[in-house]
Amino acid sequence: MMIHDVNRDDYIYEHDKPVYVRSYCRIRFGEVENVRQHFRSYPN
């Protein structure tokens, strides 16, 4: 399961999927500031 998660993240990050996906990847990288801005735009 862990390996699958990592592969999925790599695929998403490389292909630059929609903003919500990129924000998820950024959370893992530790860029909370950017993520917060993205989440603000997206009404969750």
PQR file of N, CA, C, O and H, with PARSE charges and radii, in Angstrom:
ATOM      1  N   MET A   1       0.842  -1.200   0.000 -0.4000 1.5000
ATOM      2  CA  MET A   1       0.000   0.000   0.000 -0.0000 2.0000
ATOM      3  C   MET A   1       0.882   1.258   0.000  0.5500 1.7000
ATOM      4  O   MET A   1       0.611   2.217  -0.722 -0.5500 1.4000
ATOM      5  N   MET A   2       1.914   1.236   0.800 -0.4000 1.5000
ATOM      6  CA  MET A   2       2.796   2.398   0.879 -0.0000 2.0000
ATOM      7  C   MET A   2       3.473   2.651  -0.472  0.5500 1.7000
ATOM      8  O   MET A   2       3.544   3.787  -0.939 -0.5500 1.4000
ATOM      9  H   MET A   2       2.134   0.457   1.387  0.4000 1.0000
ATOM     10  N   ILE A   3       3.964   1.579  -1.085 -0.4000 1.5000
ATOM     11  CA  ILE A   3       4.642   1.726  -2.377 -0.0000 2.0000
ATOM     12  C   ILE A   3       3.671   2.291  -3.410  0.5500 1.7000
ATOM     13  O   ILE A   3       4.028   3.153  -4.213 -0.5500 1.4000
ATOM     14  H   ILE A   3       3.906   0.656  -0.705  0.4000 1.0000
ATOM     15  N   HIS A   4       2.441   1.791  -3.376 -0.4000 1.5000
ATOM     16  CA  HIS A   4       1.435   2.261  -4.333 -0.0000 2.0000
ATOM     17  C   HIS A   4       1.192   3.758  -4.151  0.5500 1.7000
ATOM     18  O   HIS A   4       1.064   4.497  -5.127 -0.5500 1.4000
ATOM     19  H   HIS A   4       2.151   1.091  -2.724  0.4000 1.0000
ATOM     20  N   ASP A   5       1.130   4.198  -2.898 -0.4000 1.5000
ATOM     21  CA  ASP A   5       0.890   5.613  -2.611 -0.0000 2.0000
ATOM     22  C   ASP A   5       2.015   6.469  -3.186  0.5500 1.7000
ATOM     23  O   ASP A   5       1.767   7.499  -3.813 -0.5500 1.4000
ATOM     24  H   ASP A   5       1.234   3.598  -2.105  0.4000 1.0000
ATOM     25  N   VAL A   6       3.242   6.034  -2.965 -0.4000 1.5000
ATOM     26  CA  VAL A   6       4.394   6.802  -3.447 -0.0000 2.0000
ATOM     27  C   VAL A   6       4.358   6.895  -4.965  0.5500 1.7000
ATOM     28  O   VAL A   6       4.558   7.971  -5.530 -0.5500 1.4000
ATOM     29  H   VAL A   6       3.442   5.197  -2.455  0.4000 1.0000
ATOM     30  N   ASN A   7       4.107   5.777  -5.621 -0.4000 1.5000
ATOM     31  CA  ASN A   7       4.052   5.783  -7.082 -0.0000 2.0000
ATOM     32  C   ASN A   7       2.963   6.734  -7.571  0.5500 1.7000
ATOM     33  O   ASN A   7       3.159   7.472  -8.537 -0.5500 1.4000
ATOM     34  H   ASN A   7       3.945   4.903  -5.162  0.4000 1.0000
ATOM     35  N   ARG A   8       1.851   6.709  -6.918 -0.4000 1.5000
ATOM     36  CA  ARG A   8       0.740   7.571  -7.327 -0.0000 2.0000
ATOM     37  C   ARG A   8       1.144   9.040  -7.189  0.5500 1.7000
ATOM     38  O   ARG A   8       0.875   9.844  -8.081 -0.5500 1.4000
ATOM     39  H   ARG A   8       1.692   6.109  -6.134  0.4000 1.0000
ATOM     40  N   ASP A   9       1.785   9.387  -6.082 -0.4000 1.5000
ATOM     41  CA  ASP A   9       2.209  10.773  -5.874 -0.0000 2.0000
ATOM     42  C   ASP A   9       3.197  11.198  -6.949  0.5500 1.7000
ATOM     43  O   ASP A   9       3.084  12.291  -7.503 -0.5500 1.4000
ATOM     44  H   ASP A   9       2.003   8.733  -5.358  0.4000 1.0000
ATOM     45  N   ASP A  10       4.165  10.338  -7.245 -0.4000 1.5000
ATOM     46  CA  ASP A  10       5.150  10.662  -8.277 -0.0000 2.0000
ATOM     47  C   ASP A  10       4.450  10.917  -9.606  0.5500 1.7000
ATOM     48  O   ASP A  10       4.760  11.887 -10.297 -0.5500 1.4000
ATOM     49  H   ASP A  10       4.257   9.449  -6.795  0.4000 1.0000
ATOM     50  N   TYR A  11       3.520  10.061  -9.960 -0.4000 1.5000
ATOM     51  CA  TYR A  11       2.799  10.201 -11.229 -0.0000 2.0000
ATOM     52  C   TYR A  11       2.040  11.524 -11.260  0.5500 1.7000
ATOM     53  O   TYR A  11       2.084  12.253 -12.251 -0.5500 1.4000
ATOM     54  H   TYR A  11       3.268   9.273  -9.398  0.4000 1.0000
ATOM     55  N   ILE A  12       1.350  11.823 -10.172 -0.4000 1.5000
ATOM     56  CA  ILE A  12       0.562  13.059 -10.120 -0.0000 2.0000
ATOM     57  C   ILE A  12       1.484  14.272 -10.230  0.5500 1.7000
ATOM     58  O   ILE A  12       1.206  15.202 -10.988 -0.5500 1.4000
ATOM     59  H   ILE A  12       1.315  11.231  -9.367  0.4000 1.0000
ATOM     60  N   TYR A  13       2.567  14.258  -9.481 -0.4000 1.5000
ATOM     61  CA  TYR A  13       3.459  15.425  -9.447 -0.0000 2.0000
ATOM     62  C   TYR A  13       4.083  15.667 -10.816  0.5500 1.7000
ATOM     63  O   TYR A  13       4.202  16.810 -11.256 -0.5500 1.4000
ATOM     64  H   TYR A  13       2.792  13.503  -8.866  0.4000 1.0000
ATOM     65  N   GLU A  14       4.481  14.590 -11.489 -0.4000 1.5000
ATOM     66  CA  GLU A  14       5.141  14.732 -12.788 -0.0000 2.0000
ATOM     67  C   GLU A  14       4.170  15.229 -13.851  0.5500 1.7000
ATOM     68  O   GLU A  14       4.547  16.016 -14.719 -0.5500 1.4000
ATOM     69  H   GLU A  14       4.385  13.661 -11.132  0.4000 1.0000
ATOM     70  N   HIS A  15       2.942  14.782 -13.788 -0.4000 1.5000
ATOM     71  CA  HIS A  15       1.977  15.139 -14.832 -0.0000 2.0000
ATOM     72  C   HIS A  15       1.242  16.443 -14.541  0.5500 1.7000
ATOM     73  O   HIS A  15       0.458  16.920 -15.362 -0.5500 1.4000
ATOM     74  H   HIS A  15       2.635  14.143 -13.083  0.4000 1.0000
ATOM     75  N   ASP A  16       1.504  17.024 -13.348 -0.4000 1.5000
ATOM     76  CA  ASP A  16       0.841  18.284 -12.994 -0.0000 2.0000
ATOM     77  C   ASP A  16      -0.666  18.174 -13.171  0.5500 1.7000
ATOM     78  O   ASP A  16      -1.256  18.809 -14.045 -0.5500 1.4000
ATOM     79  H   ASP A  16       2.140  16.637 -12.681  0.4000 1.0000
ATOM     80  N   LYS A  17      -1.266  17.366 -12.336 -0.4000 1.5000
ATOM     81  CA  LYS A  17      -2.715  17.182 -12.382 -0.0000 2.0000
ATOM     82  C   LYS A  17      -3.417  18.444 -11.858  0.5500 1.7000
ATOM     83  O   LYS A  17      -2.756  19.445 -11.586 -0.5500 1.4000
ATOM     84  H   LYS A  17      -0.787  16.850 -11.626  0.4000 1.0000
ATOM     85  N   PRO A  18      -4.747  18.404 -11.717 -0.5600 1.5000
ATOM     86  CA  PRO A  18      -5.485  19.581 -11.232  0.2800 2.0000
ATOM     87  C   PRO A  18      -4.911  20.166  -9.952  0.5500 1.7000
ATOM     88  O   PRO A  18      -4.069  19.555  -9.294 -0.5500 1.4000
ATOM     89  N   VAL A  19      -5.378  21.354  -9.614 -0.4000 1.5000
ATOM     90  CA  VAL A  19      -4.804  22.089  -8.487 -0.0000 2.0000
ATOM     91  C   VAL A  19      -4.944  21.294  -7.193  0.5500 1.7000
ATOM     92  O   VAL A  19      -4.000  21.220  -6.406 -0.5500 1.4000
ATOM     93  H   VAL A  19      -6.061  21.850 -10.149  0.4000 1.0000
ATOM     94  N   TYR A  20      -6.109  20.702  -6.968 -0.4000 1.5000
ATOM     95  CA  TYR A  20      -6.327  20.004  -5.697 -0.0000 2.0000
ATOM     96  C   TYR A  20      -5.332  18.865  -5.536  0.5500 1.7000
ATOM     97  O   TYR A  20      -4.902  18.568  -4.421 -0.5500 1.4000
ATOM     98  H   TYR A  20      -6.875  20.762  -7.608  0.4000 1.0000
ATOM     99  N   VAL A  21      -4.966  18.229  -6.636 -0.4000 1.5000
ATOM    100  CA  VAL A  21      -3.989  17.141  -6.536 -0.0000 2.0000
ATOM    101  C   VAL A  21      -2.613  17.711  -6.236  0.5500 1.7000
ATOM    102  O   VAL A  21      -1.880  17.179  -5.403 -0.5500 1.4000
ATOM    103  H   VAL A  21      -5.315  18.470  -7.542  0.4000 1.0000
ATOM    104  N   ARG A  22      -2.263  18.806  -6.927 -0.4000 1.5000
ATOM    105  CA  ARG A  22      -0.961  19.418  -6.692 -0.0000 2.0000
ATOM    106  C   ARG A  22      -0.860  19.900  -5.255  0.5500 1.7000
ATOM    107  O   ARG A  22       0.196  19.777  -4.634 -0.5500 1.4000
ATOM    108  H   ARG A  22      -2.859  19.238  -7.604  0.4000 1.0000
ATOM    109  N   SER A  23      -1.952  20.451  -4.714 -0.4000 1.5000
ATOM    110  CA  SER A  23      -1.943  20.921  -3.335 -0.0000 2.0000
ATOM    111  C   SER A  23      -1.661  19.756  -2.397  0.5500 1.7000
ATOM    112  O   SER A  23      -0.935  19.916  -1.417 -0.5500 1.4000
ATOM    113  H   SER A  23      -2.810  20.551  -5.219  0.4000 1.0000
ATOM    114  N   TYR A  24      -2.227  18.580  -2.685 -0.4000 1.5000
ATOM    115  CA  TYR A  24      -1.992  17.405  -1.842 -0.0000 2.0000
ATOM    116  C   TYR A  24      -0.512  17.044  -1.847  0.5500 1.7000
ATOM    117  O   TYR A  24       0.067  16.756  -0.799 -0.5500 1.4000
ATOM    118  H   TYR A  24      -2.817  18.449  -3.482  0.4000 1.0000
ATOM    119  N   CYS A  25       0.097  17.061  -3.027 -0.4000 1.5000
ATOM    120  CA  CYS A  25       1.521  16.744  -3.131 -0.0000 2.0000
ATOM    121  C   CYS A  25       2.337  17.768  -2.352  0.5500 1.7000
ATOM    122  O   CYS A  25       3.301  17.410  -1.676 -0.5500 1.4000
ATOM    123  H   CYS A  25      -0.373  17.296  -3.878  0.4000 1.0000
ATOM    124  N   ARG A  26       1.958  19.030  -2.443 -0.4000 1.5000
ATOM    125  CA  ARG A  26       2.716  20.072  -1.755 -0.0000 2.0000
ATOM    126  C   ARG A  26       2.650  19.882  -0.248  0.5500 1.7000
ATOM    127  O   ARG A  26       3.612  20.180   0.459 -0.5500 1.4000
ATOM    128  H   ARG A  26       1.174  19.321  -2.993  0.4000 1.0000
ATOM    129  N   ILE A  27       1.527  19.390   0.245 -0.4000 1.5000
ATOM    130  CA  ILE A  27       1.408  19.127   1.681 -0.0000 2.0000
ATOM    131  C   ILE A  27       2.485  18.139   2.099  0.5500 1.7000
ATOM    132  O   ILE A  27       3.110  18.308   3.146 -0.5500 1.4000
ATOM    133  H   ILE A  27       0.745  19.147  -0.330  0.4000 1.0000
ATOM    134  N   ARG A  28       2.708  17.111   1.294 -0.4000 1.5000
ATOM    135  CA  ARG A  28       3.710  16.095   1.619 -0.0000 2.0000
ATOM    136  C   ARG A  28       5.097  16.721   1.580  0.5500 1.7000
ATOM    137  O   ARG A  28       5.967  16.352   2.369 -0.5500 1.4000
ATOM    138  H   ARG A  28       2.200  16.973   0.443  0.4000 1.0000
ATOM    139  N   PHE A  29       5.310  17.674   0.657 -0.4000 1.5000
ATOM    140  CA  PHE A  29       6.620  18.311   0.553 -0.0000 2.0000
ATOM    141  C   PHE A  29       6.840  19.284   1.705  0.5500 1.7000
ATOM    142  O   PHE A  29       7.981  19.544   2.089 -0.5500 1.4000
ATOM    143  H   PHE A  29       4.604  17.974   0.016  0.4000 1.0000
ATOM    144  N   GLY A  30       5.758  19.820   2.257 -0.4000 1.5000
ATOM    145  CA  GLY A  30       5.889  20.721   3.396 -0.0000 2.0000
ATOM    146  C   GLY A  30       5.623  22.169   3.042  0.5500 1.7000
ATOM    147  O   GLY A  30       5.985  23.061   3.808 -0.5500 1.4000
ATOM    148  H   GLY A  30       4.832  19.609   1.945  0.4000 1.0000
ATOM    149  N   GLU A  31       4.998  22.430   1.898 -0.4000 1.5000
ATOM    150  CA  GLU A  31       4.687  23.810   1.533 -0.0000 2.0000
ATOM    151  C   GLU A  31       3.248  24.104   1.931  0.5500 1.7000
ATOM    152  O   GLU A  31       2.345  24.103   1.095 -0.5500 1.4000
ATOM    153  H   GLU A  31       4.704  21.705   1.275  0.4000 1.0000
ATOM    154  N   VAL A  32       3.052  24.352   3.212 -0.4000 1.5000
ATOM    155  CA  VAL A  32       1.693  24.573   3.713 -0.0000 2.0000
ATOM    156  C   VAL A  32       1.157  25.905   3.203  0.5500 1.7000
ATOM    157  O   VAL A  32      -0.036  26.030   2.928 -0.5500 1.4000
ATOM    158  H   VAL A  32       3.786  24.353   3.891  0.4000 1.0000
ATOM    159  N   GLU A  33       2.032  26.903   3.076 -0.4000 1.5000
ATOM    160  CA  GLU A  33       1.582  28.236   2.657 -0.0000 2.0000
ATOM    161  C   GLU A  33       0.904  28.170   1.289  0.5500 1.7000
ATOM    162  O   GLU A  33      -0.203  28.679   1.119 -0.5500 1.4000
ATOM    163  H   GLU A  33       3.002  26.802   3.300  0.4000 1.0000
ATOM    164  N   ASN A  34       1.557  27.552   0.326 -0.4000 1.5000
ATOM    165  CA  ASN A  34       0.981  27.445  -1.016 -0.0000 2.0000
ATOM    166  C   ASN A  34      -0.317  26.652  -0.979  0.5500 1.7000
ATOM    167  O   ASN A  34      -1.291  27.005  -1.644 -0.5500 1.4000
ATOM    168  H   ASN A  34       2.456  27.138   0.464  0.4000 1.0000
ATOM    169  N   VAL A  35      -0.322  25.593  -0.206 -0.4000 1.5000
ATOM    170  CA  VAL A  35      -1.515  24.752  -0.123 -0.0000 2.0000
ATOM    171  C   VAL A  35      -2.687  25.569   0.403  0.5500 1.7000
ATOM    172  O   VAL A  35      -3.807  25.442  -0.092 -0.5500 1.4000
ATOM    173  H   VAL A  35       0.469  25.306   0.334  0.4000 1.0000
ATOM    174  N   ARG A  36      -2.435  26.401   1.398 -0.4000 1.5000
ATOM    175  CA  ARG A  36      -3.511  27.185   1.992 -0.0000 2.0000
ATOM    176  C   ARG A  36      -4.133  28.097   0.937  0.5500 1.7000
ATOM    177  O   ARG A  36      -5.356  28.221   0.868 -0.5500 1.4000
ATOM    178  H   ARG A  36      -1.526  26.504   1.800  0.4000 1.0000
ATOM    179  N   GLN A  37      -3.311  28.727   0.128 -0.4000 1.5000
ATOM    180  CA  GLN A  37      -3.843  29.604  -0.915 -0.0000 2.0000
ATOM    181  C   GLN A  37      -4.700  28.813  -1.885  0.5500 1.7000
ATOM    182  O   GLN A  37      -5.780  29.262  -2.269 -0.5500 1.4000
ATOM    183  H   GLN A  37      -2.318  28.626   0.184  0.4000 1.0000
ATOM    184  N   HIS A  38      -4.231  27.644  -2.284 -0.4000 1.5000
ATOM    185  CA  HIS A  38      -4.984  26.825  -3.231 -0.0000 2.0000
ATOM    186  C   HIS A  38      -6.318  26.390  -2.628  0.5500 1.7000
ATOM    187  O   HIS A  38      -7.353  26.418  -3.294 -0.5500 1.4000
ATOM    188  H   HIS A  38      -3.353  27.279  -1.972  0.4000 1.0000
ATOM    189  N   PHE A  39      -6.275  25.990  -1.367 -0.4000 1.5000
ATOM    190  CA  PHE A  39      -7.508  25.535  -0.720 -0.0000 2.0000
ATOM    191  C   PHE A  39      -8.505  26.691  -0.611  0.5500 1.7000
ATOM    192  O   PHE A  39      -9.715  26.481  -0.689 -0.5500 1.4000
ATOM    193  H   PHE A  39      -5.434  25.967  -0.827  0.4000 1.0000
ATOM    194  N   ARG A  40      -7.995  27.902  -0.430 -0.4000 1.5000
ATOM    195  CA  ARG A  40      -8.878  29.062  -0.337 -0.0000 2.0000
ATOM    196  C   ARG A  40      -9.682  29.203  -1.627  0.5500 1.7000
ATOM    197  O   ARG A  40     -10.881  29.482  -1.597 -0.5500 1.4000
ATOM    198  H   ARG A  40      -7.011  28.073  -0.366  0.4000 1.0000
ATOM    199  N   SER A  41      -9.015  29.008  -2.748 -0.4000 1.5000
ATOM    200  CA  SER A  41      -9.697  29.134  -4.033 -0.0000 2.0000
ATOM    201  C   SER A  41     -10.736  28.015  -4.191  0.5500 1.7000
ATOM    202  O   SER A  41     -11.840  28.238  -4.686 -0.5500 1.4000
ATOM    203  H   SER A  41      -8.042  28.781  -2.773  0.4000 1.0000
ATOM    204  N   TYR A  42     -10.357  26.828  -3.765 -0.4000 1.5000
ATOM    205  CA  TYR A  42     -11.264  25.684  -3.912 -0.0000 2.0000
ATOM    206  C   TYR A  42     -12.208  25.583  -2.718  0.5500 1.7000
ATOM    207  O   TYR A  42     -11.749  25.343  -1.602 -0.5500 1.4000
ATOM    208  H   TYR A  42      -9.460  26.647  -3.363  0.4000 1.0000
ATOM    209  N   PRO A  43     -13.502  25.757  -2.917 -0.5600 1.5000
ATOM    210  CA  PRO A  43     -14.464  25.643  -1.809  0.2800 2.0000
ATOM    211  C   PRO A  43     -14.608  24.204  -1.339  0.5500 1.7000
ATOM    212  O   PRO A  43     -15.314  23.409  -1.959 -0.5500 1.4000
ATOM    213  N   ASN A  44     -13.951  23.879  -0.268 -0.4000 1.5000
ATOM    214  CA  ASN A  44     -14.035  22.524   0.272 -0.0000 2.0000
ATOM    215  C   ASN A  44     -15.080  22.548   1.367  0.5500 1.7000
ATOM    216  O   ASN A  44     -15.345  21.520   1.990 -0.5500 1.4000
ATOM    217  H   ASN A  44     -13.376  24.525   0.235  0.4000 1.0000
TER
END
